[in-house]
Amino acid sequence: MSPDKYIKNYINGALVPAVSGEYFDNYNPAIGQVYSHIPDSDEQDVQQALEAAERALPEWKRMEPTKRFRILTRIADIIEQNLEEFAKAESIDSGKPFAMARSVDIPRAHQNIRFFATSLLHFSSESHSMPNQAINYTLRQPIGVVGCISPWNLPLYLFTWKIAPALATGNCVIGKPSEMTPMTAYMLSKACIEAGLPEGVLNIVHGHGAKTGQAMVEHPCIKAISFTGGTETGKKIISTAGPMFKKLSLELGGKNPNIIFADCDFDEMMMTTLRSSFSNNGQICLCGSRIYIERAIYEKFRDELVKRTQFLKVGDPFSAVTDLGALVSKAHMEKVMGYLTLAEVEGGTILCGGTPVKMKGEYADGYFLRPAVIEGLTQDCRTIQEEIFGPVVTITPFDTEEEVLGFANGTDYGLSATVWTKDISRANRMAENLEAGIVWVNCWMVRDLRTPFGGVKSSGVGREGGLEAMKFFTEPKNVCIKYS
């Protein structure tokens, strides 16, 4: 299984070009050059996908759960069997290190499918007895045709995170991967064909968000939208889908605090903080981009973080020694560098990084940036308040729990937070009072797929993961039977 130069849509079980016949360019960010072409789909392609999904729905939703389980598990097996090819494609498409794609992105993609396929076999409903009168039981039924729109930072990882529970619970899906990183979703199409997924059950339509994604959101026959991406796009989806009473799950932006108390395990904290700051070039919604350090260890922490950050290797995504690959696009790199300029205008000091890395040879035009650490900013400045989504962290000292809670909760976002302390009472107090959907204590990105995932405030609406995802993609129906 390998990528192709001309990507195709996956509609009604077949790989087809866009109705328009038009394509647009797909860039390899490590070399800054076009390497493939993406179908320029529109509402016509979405309509074709919708019609295919509606034809497939009656049989798929009534299929025995064990049969759906076997089909989905075959798809997961095919991804795992072709791990090297999927990881290579993910690295080329996104600029991330091949080692990360191979050890994180692609394994998590097939794990997602297996998890929800297995969950289907254990998904149950409730009954409520009214003694000597009646019995109530709950039916959980698929919504119908649903839309899943995924982002560019963890392409197959997050695409499967959405489509797997939707398919497992008996829905038919129209999926739209990001137009910036479409290749592994295209390869997934081939895996679905090989696995024998019935025609029309999953349809993957490529294209621009403003055209293809919007057509999905506004289509009256697509009953639910699961979206991961920027907060501003989420607002647009709500404004369109809200008046249509569509079911919505929106996982949006983050500006996550990493809170470090003086009694932490310093070595473990430093190692993990480097990862939580710069994994995938900081292009993970869960990265801890605002670091708060108790004043007693602030200087020690600052000096050690700067030293370790400067040692990070930026460059060839396929080199075994590379820590950070390329940013996803030229426009995104310019956005990140714009924030670095803004940080200095706002009074911050860039302690290290923040400058482009000039590579040689085939990578000379790639979008490489040295990771940056910034100090000296006030909490109300834009650099602290706005999501940058790049290899940039700010560091700030604090004196008390109350002060750092104010700092941590002082943005519009509330996705995740990390707390480092050996004091279990303090850890529990902080976890209770942090305005975040996920709180990690003395760790980061430790994930149990059974747990709810999502944020509060401008970080989103609803929850993904585990039973939350299974419930989202089903509608509960109460049945009351009165005793005779």
KOLMAR-318453 format. One line per field, with one value per residue (C-alpha): residue number from 1; x, y, z. Coordinates in Angstrom, 2 decimals. Layout:
// residues N
num	[NUM, ...]
xx	[X, ...]
yy	[Y, ...]
zz	[Z, ...]
// end
This chain:
// residues 484
num	[1, 2, 3, 4, 5, 6, 7, 8, 9, 10, 11, 12, 13, 14, 15, 16, 17, 18, 19, 20, 21, 22, 23, 24, 25, 26, 27, 28, 29, 30, 31, 32, 33, 34, 35, 36, 37, 38, 39, 40, 41, 42, 43, 44, 45, 46, 47, 48, 49, 50, 51, 52, 53, 54, 55, 56, 57, 58, 59, 60, 61, 62, 63, 64, 65, 66, 67, 68, 69, 70, 71, 72, 73, 74, 75, 76, 77, 78, 79, 80, 81, 82, 83, 84, 85, 86, 87, 88, 89, 90, 91, 92, 93, 94, 95, 96, 97, 98, 99, 100, 101, 102, 103, 104, 105, 106, 107, 108, 109, 110, 111, 112, 113, 114, 115, 116, 117, 118, 119, 120, 121, 122, 123, 124, 125, 126, 127, 128, 129, 130, 131, 132, 133, 134, 135, 136, 137, 138, 139, 140, 141, 142, 143, 144, 145, 146, 147, 148, 149, 150, 151, 152, 153, 154, 155, 156, 157, 158, 159, 160, 161, 162, 163, 164, 165, 166, 167, 168, 169, 170, 171, 172, 173, 174, 175, 176, 177, 178, 179, 180, 181, 182, 183, 184, 185, 186, 187, 188, 189, 190, 191, 192, 193, 194, 195, 196, 197, 198, 199, 200, 201, 202, 203, 204, 205, 206, 207, 208, 209, 210, 211, 212, 213, 214, 215, 216, 217, 218, 219, 220, 221, 222, 223, 224, 225, 226, 227, 228, 229, 230, 231, 232, 233, 234, 235, 236, 237, 238, 239, 240, 241, 242, 243, 244, 245, 246, 247, 248, 249, 250, 251, 252, 253, 254, 255, 256, 257, 258, 259, 260, 261, 262, 263, 264, 265, 266, 267, 268, 269, 270, 271, 272, 273, 274, 275, 276, 277, 278, 279, 280, 281, 282, 283, 284, 285, 286, 287, 288, 289, 290, 291, 292, 293, 294, 295, 296, 297, 298, 299, 300, 301, 302, 303, 304, 305, 306, 307, 308, 309, 310, 311, 312, 313, 314, 315, 316, 317, 318, 319, 320, 321, 322, 323, 324, 325, 326, 327, 328, 329, 330, 331, 332, 333, 334, 335, 336, 337, 338, 339, 340, 341, 342, 343, 344, 345, 346, 347, 348, 349, 350, 351, 352, 353, 354, 355, 356, 357, 358, 359, 360, 361, 362, 363, 364, 365, 366, 367, 368, 369, 370, 371, 372, 373, 374, 375, 376, 377, 378, 379, 380, 381, 382, 383, 384, 385, 386, 387, 388, 389, 390, 391, 392, 393, 394, 395, 396, 397, 398, 399, 400, 401, 402, 403, 404, 405, 406, 407, 408, 409, 410, 411, 412, 413, 414, 415, 416, 417, 418, 419, 420, 421, 422, 423, 424, 425, 426, 427, 428, 429, 430, 431, 432, 433, 434, 435, 436, 437, 438, 439, 440, 441, 442, 443, 444, 445, 446, 447, 448, 449, 450, 451, 452, 453, 454, 455, 456, 457, 458, 459, 460, 461, 462, 463, 464, 465, 466, 467, 468, 469, 470, 471, 472, 473, 474, 475, 476, 477, 478, 479, 480, 481, 482, 483, 484]
xx	[0.00, 1.48, 0.47, -0.39, 0.34, -3.35, -5.49, -9.10, -12.31, -13.74, -17.46, -19.78, -16.84, -14.85, -11.93, -13.16, -12.04, -14.04, -17.11, -15.44, -12.37, -10.26, -7.30, -5.20, -1.64, -0.48, 2.88, 5.62, 6.50, 10.01, 11.02, 8.53, 7.43, 4.26, 4.35, 0.73, -2.67, -5.97, -9.51, -11.16, -14.50, -17.66, -21.33, -21.79, -19.31, -20.85, -24.26, -22.92, -21.43, -24.69, -26.71, -24.27, -24.40, -28.20, -28.33, -25.92, -27.47, -30.39, -28.18, -25.22, -27.23, -29.04, -25.90, -25.01, -22.49, -20.07, -19.99, -19.34, -16.62, -14.92, -14.96, -13.58, -10.92, -9.80, -9.31, -7.19, -5.14, -4.42, -3.20, -0.95, 0.40, 1.31, 2.63, 5.86, 4.08, 1.46, 4.11, 6.24, 3.21, 2.23, 5.73, 5.95, 2.49, 2.85, 6.59, 6.72, 9.56, 9.06, 9.92, 6.94, 4.56, 5.76, 5.61, 2.63, 0.35, -0.15, -0.24, -2.84, -4.89, -5.31, -5.74, -8.63, -10.43, -9.86, -10.94, -14.29, -14.90, -14.43, -16.46, -19.39, -19.54, -19.87, -22.04, -25.25, -28.31, -30.25, -33.58, -35.62, -38.25, -41.40, -42.47, -45.89, -46.48, -44.10, -40.60, -38.63, -35.70, -33.44, -32.66, -29.48, -29.85, -27.51, -28.17, -27.97, -25.53, -22.95, -20.06, -16.53, -14.07, -10.51, -7.43, -3.94, -1.75, -2.45, -4.06, -4.92, -4.78, -7.66, -9.55, -9.94, -10.75, -13.94, -15.00, -14.39, -17.09, -19.48, -19.13, -19.12, -22.47, -24.10, -23.91, -22.74, -20.05, -18.93, -15.41, -13.34, -9.64, -7.68, -6.74, -3.22, -2.60, -4.91, -2.64, -3.15, -6.94, -6.66, -4.64, -7.33, -9.80, -7.76, -7.64, -11.44, -11.81, -9.35, -11.16, -14.52, -16.28, -19.71, -20.10, -21.24, -20.72, -17.69, -17.19, -14.12, -14.43, -11.31, -11.26, -11.09, -12.85, -14.70, -16.15, -16.33, -16.54, -19.15, -21.24, -21.22, -22.13, -25.06, -26.48, -29.85, -29.48, -26.19, -27.54, -24.41, -21.00, -17.87, -15.15, -11.63, -9.90, -9.68, -12.06, -13.02, -14.03, -15.97, -17.95, -18.85, -20.01, -22.24, -23.73, -24.64, -25.56, -27.10, -30.30, -30.61, -30.55, -27.69, -25.86, -22.39, -19.10, -16.47, -12.90, -11.32, -8.26, -6.06, -3.66, -2.72, -0.98, 1.89, 2.14, 5.38, 5.73, 9.09, 8.51, 8.24, 10.53, 12.70, 14.38, 11.17, 9.38, 12.09, 12.07, 8.29, 8.02, 10.36, 7.98, 4.82, 6.28, 7.61, 6.22, 5.15, 6.56, 4.04, 1.31, -0.75, -3.79, -2.67, 0.84, 1.62, 2.43, 2.10, 4.59, 4.26, 7.09, 7.17, 9.61, 11.95, 13.03, 12.29, 15.89, 17.02, 14.11, 14.59, 18.28, 17.71, 14.79, 16.76, 19.75, 17.67, 15.69, 18.86, 20.00, 16.89, 17.70, 15.57, 15.75, 15.36, 12.17, 13.71, 16.89, 17.07, 18.47, 15.78, 13.56, 11.51, 10.65, 9.06, 6.02, 2.99, 3.01, 4.70, 1.64, 1.63, 5.34, 4.78, 1.93, 4.15, 6.98, 4.48, 3.71, 7.41, 7.71, 4.59, 6.05, 9.02, 6.72, 4.73, 7.86, 8.92, 12.46, 13.13, 15.66, 16.37, 15.10, 12.44, 14.55, 14.26, 16.63, 18.37, 18.82, 20.89, 20.09, 16.52, 15.36, 16.64, 13.12, 11.47, 9.55, 11.90, 11.92, 13.99, 11.84, 11.50, 11.28, 9.96, 9.91, 8.87, 5.31, 2.23, -0.77, -3.09, -0.88, -1.87, 1.12, -0.16, -3.85, -3.95, -3.25, 0.01, 0.12, 3.83, 7.16, 6.79, 6.38, 6.21, 7.57, 6.34, 7.16, 4.48, 4.38, 1.12, -1.49, -4.08, -1.91, -1.11, -4.74, -5.61, -2.93, -3.93, -7.66, -7.10, -7.65, -10.69, -9.44, -9.86, -8.66, -5.95, -3.61, -0.59, 0.41, 3.77, 3.88, 4.49, 1.80, -1.31, -3.60, -2.33, -2.69, -6.34, -7.06, -5.51, -7.31, -10.64, -10.19, -8.51, -10.89, -9.94, -11.44, -8.28, -5.82, -2.58, -0.70, 3.01, 2.64, 1.49, -0.34, -0.97, -4.18, -6.74, -9.11, -12.01, -11.90, -13.80, -11.79, -12.64, -12.49, -14.47, -14.97, -13.63, -11.93, -15.06, -18.46, -19.07, -16.71, -14.98, -13.54, -14.91, -18.61, -18.90, -18.19, -20.50, -23.27, -22.67, -23.17, -26.40, -29.78, -31.40, -35.02, -37.00, -39.51, -42.12, -44.14, -47.01, -47.81, -51.22]
yy	[0.00, 3.34, 6.96, 8.21, 11.51, 12.15, 11.58, 10.52, 10.69, 7.48, 7.42, 4.42, 2.04, 3.42, 5.82, 8.68, 12.21, 15.26, 15.94, 19.16, 17.26, 19.93, 19.41, 21.64, 21.22, 19.25, 20.35, 18.40, 20.91, 19.55, 20.44, 23.24, 21.69, 20.21, 16.42, 15.40, 16.78, 16.87, 16.68, 20.11, 18.74, 20.74, 20.27, 17.94, 15.44, 15.76, 15.03, 11.92, 10.76, 11.48, 9.43, 6.52, 6.67, 6.74, 3.65, 1.79, 2.84, 0.37, -2.71, -1.35, -0.21, -3.57, -5.64, -7.95, -6.19, -9.10, -8.70, -4.94, -5.80, -8.19, -5.71, -2.85, -5.10, -6.10, -2.42, -2.00, -5.07, -3.69, -0.39, -2.23, -4.54, -1.48, 0.60, 1.62, 2.88, 4.77, 6.33, 7.41, 9.00, 10.78, 12.18, 13.42, 14.98, 16.76, 17.36, 15.51, 13.10, 9.64, 8.18, 9.96, 8.89, 5.32, 5.12, 7.38, 8.41, 5.18, 2.81, 5.04, 5.03, 1.26, 1.18, 3.63, 1.37, -1.75, 0.01, 1.16, -2.08, -3.95, -1.39, -2.12, -5.67, -4.33, -1.27, -1.65, 0.31, 0.75, -0.38, 1.16, -0.81, 0.77, -1.97, -3.49, -0.93, -0.85, -1.36, 1.28, 0.42, 2.55, 1.85, 3.41, 3.76, 5.21, 8.80, 8.05, 9.79, 11.81, 14.10, 13.81, 16.65, 16.20, 18.47, 18.41, 18.00, 14.30, 13.32, 9.60, 9.48, 11.98, 10.94, 7.38, 8.73, 10.14, 7.70, 4.52, 5.13, 6.46, 3.31, 0.96, 2.27, 1.71, 5.12, 5.79, 8.45, 11.24, 12.14, 15.13, 15.07, 18.28, 19.55, 20.09, 16.44, 14.17, 11.29, 8.76, 9.24, 8.37, 5.27, 4.42, 4.37, 1.61, -0.28, -0.12, -1.53, -4.33, -5.12, -5.44, -2.53, -2.35, 0.36, 3.71, 2.98, 5.28, 8.03, 10.28, 13.59, 15.71, 19.45, 22.88, 23.42, 26.52, 24.60, 20.88, 21.15, 23.87, 21.79, 18.99, 21.26, 22.87, 19.72, 18.99, 15.22, 15.03, 14.73, 15.29, 16.90, 15.89, 18.49, 19.04, 22.29, 25.99, 27.86, 30.39, 27.60, 26.03, 29.24, 29.18, 25.57, 26.43, 29.39, 27.16, 23.89, 25.28, 26.60, 23.24, 21.43, 19.19, 17.23, 18.77, 17.63, 20.35, 19.86, 23.27, 25.25, 25.14, 27.39, 24.93, 25.72, 23.60, 24.34, 23.37, 23.46, 23.45, 20.02, 18.22, 15.46, 17.92, 15.50, 13.73, 17.06, 18.50, 15.51, 15.54, 19.32, 19.31, 16.85, 18.69, 21.93, 20.86, 17.48, 17.65, 21.19, 22.26, 21.45, 19.42, 20.97, 19.48, 20.99, 22.99, 26.34, 28.44, 27.26, 28.55, 27.81, 28.35, 31.18, 29.13, 27.05, 29.51, 30.35, 26.72, 25.67, 28.52, 27.79, 24.03, 24.43, 26.81, 24.46, 21.43, 23.32, 24.45, 20.82, 19.76, 18.72, 20.37, 19.01, 15.99, 14.18, 10.85, 11.23, 9.07, 12.00, 14.54, 15.81, 18.37, 18.23, 20.92, 23.01, 22.02, 24.91, 28.14, 30.14, 28.48, 29.13, 32.80, 32.92, 31.47, 33.87, 36.73, 35.83, 35.79, 39.34, 40.30, 38.81, 41.17, 44.14, 43.14, 43.26, 39.62, 38.32, 35.38, 33.33, 30.92, 29.86, 31.50, 31.68, 29.68, 26.76, 26.98, 23.47, 22.29, 20.08, 18.89, 20.47, 23.96, 25.34, 23.50, 25.14, 24.56, 26.71, 26.53, 26.06, 29.21, 30.00, 33.44, 35.16, 38.56, 38.77, 39.99, 37.68, 39.90, 40.10, 38.40, 36.03, 34.58, 34.71, 33.43, 29.98, 29.94, 26.21, 26.11, 25.42, 28.38, 28.42, 31.23, 30.93, 32.88, 32.63, 32.42, 32.57, 30.96, 28.43, 31.17, 33.25, 30.44, 29.32, 32.84, 32.68, 29.20, 29.98, 33.43, 32.65, 31.86, 28.30, 25.26, 22.10, 20.61, 21.42, 19.76, 19.96, 18.91, 18.34, 15.57, 17.02, 14.91, 17.36, 20.22, 18.11, 17.41, 21.06, 22.18, 19.51, 20.51, 24.22, 24.22, 25.15, 22.36, 19.20, 17.18, 17.53, 15.55, 15.29, 14.47, 13.32, 14.45, 12.69, 9.56, 8.47, 5.80, 5.53, 4.80, 8.29, 11.39, 13.84, 17.50, 21.00, 23.78, 27.46, 28.18, 24.79, 23.04, 21.49, 17.84, 14.96, 12.31, 8.97, 5.84, 5.69, 9.44, 8.91, 5.91, 7.94, 10.93, 8.87, 7.30, 8.64, 7.31, 6.21, 5.33, 2.49, 2.15, -1.07, -1.12, -4.36, -5.80]
zz	[0.00, -1.02, -1.56, -5.06, -6.74, -7.41, -4.33, -4.89, -2.94, -1.50, -2.30, -2.46, -2.07, -5.01, -5.46, -7.65, -8.64, -7.63, -9.76, -10.95, -12.10, -10.44, -8.10, -5.88, -4.64, -1.62, -0.19, 1.51, 4.26, 4.79, 1.23, 0.59, -2.70, -4.20, -4.13, -4.75, -5.69, -3.80, -5.26, -5.15, -3.96, -3.35, -2.48, -5.47, -4.03, -0.58, -2.11, -3.84, -0.54, 1.26, -1.21, -0.94, 2.86, 2.91, 0.69, 2.95, 6.24, 6.59, 6.24, 8.24, 11.27, 11.46, 10.98, 13.86, 16.13, 15.85, 12.06, 12.31, 14.83, 12.41, 9.52, 11.60, 13.10, 9.60, 8.77, 11.90, 10.97, 7.49, 8.93, 11.38, 8.69, 6.58, 9.48, 7.74, 4.62, 6.63, 8.88, 5.92, 4.26, 7.50, 7.91, 4.32, 4.46, 7.83, 8.26, 11.58, 12.35, 10.88, 14.29, 15.85, 13.09, 13.42, 17.22, 17.99, 15.11, 13.20, 16.21, 17.83, 14.60, 14.49, 18.28, 17.95, 15.52, 17.63, 20.80, 19.46, 17.55, 20.82, 22.78, 20.50, 21.86, 25.42, 24.77, 26.78, 27.79, 31.02, 32.40, 35.21, 37.03, 38.44, 40.90, 40.22, 37.46, 34.49, 33.14, 31.25, 29.07, 26.89, 23.26, 21.91, 18.16, 15.50, 14.47, 10.75, 8.41, 10.35, 9.41, 10.84, 10.16, 11.42, 11.70, 10.22, 13.28, 14.01, 10.72, 10.85, 14.65, 15.03, 11.89, 13.18, 16.68, 15.14, 12.47, 14.52, 17.18, 14.54, 12.43, 15.41, 16.62, 13.22, 11.60, 8.06, 7.85, 5.56, 6.62, 5.61, 6.52, 6.57, 3.12, 4.47, 5.39, 3.34, 2.35, 5.15, 4.98, 1.29, 2.20, 4.76, 1.86, 0.25, 3.54, 3.78, 0.25, 1.04, 4.30, 2.57, 4.24, 2.53, -0.11, 1.20, 4.91, 5.03, 2.46, 2.50, 0.66, 0.28, -0.23, 1.37, 4.65, 3.48, 0.54, 1.34, 5.11, 4.96, 2.55, 5.11, 8.02, 6.21, 4.59, 6.24, 5.91, 7.84, 11.35, 13.48, 13.13, 15.03, 14.45, 15.74, 14.83, 15.57, 17.84, 15.18, 12.80, 15.63, 16.06, 12.36, 12.62, 15.58, 13.74, 10.78, 12.49, 15.69, 14.09, 12.29, 15.68, 14.63, 17.27, 17.70, 19.20, 18.88, 20.13, 19.69, 20.72, 23.79, 25.66, 28.34, 31.64, 32.95, 36.70, 38.44, 42.23, 43.97, 45.56, 42.21, 40.99, 39.08, 36.67, 35.66, 35.36, 33.09, 30.80, 30.46, 30.20, 27.21, 25.52, 26.54, 25.22, 21.82, 20.74, 17.10, 16.99, 19.62, 17.06, 19.54, 21.18, 24.52, 24.59, 27.71, 26.12, 29.33, 31.95, 35.53, 37.96, 41.71, 42.34, 44.54, 41.51, 38.72, 37.77, 37.99, 35.79, 33.28, 32.77, 32.42, 30.00, 27.79, 27.78, 26.87, 24.25, 22.55, 22.33, 20.40, 16.86, 14.16, 10.63, 8.36, 9.45, 8.44, 10.48, 13.59, 15.60, 14.67, 17.50, 15.56, 11.87, 9.73, 10.58, 8.55, 6.05, 5.08, 6.17, 9.57, 10.06, 9.23, 11.76, 14.50, 13.68, 13.78, 17.39, 18.20, 16.89, 18.85, 22.05, 21.86, 21.18, 24.27, 26.42, 26.36, 26.01, 23.70, 25.66, 22.82, 19.41, 17.32, 14.17, 10.94, 10.44, 7.08, 5.78, 2.84, -0.10, -0.65, 2.62, 1.81, 1.28, 4.17, 7.00, 9.92, 13.08, 16.24, 19.37, 21.47, 25.18, 26.18, 29.58, 30.94, 29.61, 31.45, 31.70, 29.67, 26.57, 23.32, 23.37, 26.65, 25.76, 22.16, 20.79, 18.80, 18.02, 17.39, 19.13, 21.50, 25.28, 27.81, 31.35, 34.38, 38.11, 40.80, 44.60, 45.78, 44.73, 44.52, 42.24, 39.83, 39.71, 38.60, 35.94, 34.77, 34.55, 33.08, 29.40, 27.26, 26.85, 29.08, 27.38, 29.60, 32.47, 34.04, 37.72, 39.14, 42.92, 45.48, 47.76, 47.09, 48.90, 46.76, 43.61, 44.44, 45.25, 41.99, 39.94, 41.44, 40.78, 37.38, 34.56, 32.19, 30.73, 31.44, 34.33, 34.42, 37.71, 37.47, 33.87, 30.43, 27.58, 29.58, 27.85, 28.66, 25.71, 28.07, 29.59, 28.38, 26.28, 25.65, 27.01, 28.62, 27.71, 24.21, 24.03, 22.91, 23.34, 24.24, 24.91, 22.83, 23.91, 25.51, 26.27, 25.65, 21.95, 21.73, 23.35, 21.09, 17.96, 19.24, 20.27, 23.45, 23.19, 26.30, 26.00, 28.78, 29.06, 31.56, 33.28, 32.38]
// end
